[in-house]
């Protein structure tokens, strides 16, 4: 894994980053295009701001938000989502697990329920 690439700041001043992952056949990077910034970046920010407004310690401890994947479905969560983590200044998870942000805001509660059954993540 390499250093995350800065995308933009949230309205509350937390940086959103994309992490480049290594795979058996090399490296891949999530696309950073205007539609990415407007779509995935906005959904991540909206979910973070909503969750953090109800959980001030999450907002206080989060130094950066890392987008780990583009929109996808998985066996554990059939709702199209992105995997996201909040990290503190020591690059440790603020929450116990990465979170899922549903592409469609109306599907977020379904993705939350799927993720909770799997690992207990909050979003």
PyMOL commands that set and color helices and strands:
alter all, ss='L'
color gray80, all
select helices_A, chain A and resi 34-54+56-61+105-118
alter helices_A, ss='H'
color red, helices_A
select strands_A, chain A and resi 5-9+15-18+21-23+26-28+64-67+81-87+99-102
alter strands_A, ss='S'
color yellow, strands_A
deselect
rebuild
show_as cartoon
